[in-house]
Amino acid sequence: MKKAVFYHAGCPVCVQAEETVAKSLDTGKFDIEIVHLGEDRSRINEAEDAGVESVPALVIDGHPFHINFGALLEDVKG
């Protein structure tokens, strides 16, 4: 099973992407984890190490896919 991590910051663009993209993945094929970086700031470095430059982003098997544009990861870091 492939690992998919959806990183977001809770902004309206991120929430919409979560509802339409992350929740549309086949749970029989993907182990899906949703990470709200605004609530779990300890995971920001993990997202950055995975290649996430902006949120919302979906990382599948170590490959980042940036979806629309909500915020730069630098802005989320504060």
C-alpha positions, -999 to 999 in steps of 0.1 A, spaced: 0 0 0 13 35 -9 17 61 18 0 95 11 3 125 34 -18 156 28 -3 187 43 -23 218 48 -26 249 70 -63 252 74 -69 280 50 -101 278 27 -80 267 -3 -65 239 18 -98 227 33 -113 226 -2 -84 206 -15 -86 182 14 -123 176 7 -118 171 -30 -84 155 -33 -73 138 -2 -107 123 6 -110 111 -29 -81 87 -28 -88 50 -27 -82 39 9 -77 4 -4 -46 16 -24 -33 44 -1 -26 48 35 -37 84 39 -27 108 66 -40 144 69 -16 168 86 -28 203 96 5 222 100 -12 250 118 -23 226 146 8 204 145 37 227 139 62 200 148 56 184 114 67 215 94 103 202 91 90 168 79 69 185 52 99 206 42 121 175 40 95 158 18 99 187 -7 67 206 2 71 243 -7 35 254 -4 3 241 10 -19 223 2 3 195 -9 0 158 -12 31 136 -8 28 101 -22 57 77 -17 80 107 -11 70 127 -42 53 161 -34 24 173 -55 14 209 -49 -23 215 -53 -36 250 -60 -20 276 -37 -29 284 -2 3 296 14 41 292 11 56 268 37 78 297 48 47 317 57 33 287 77 65 285 96 59 321 107 
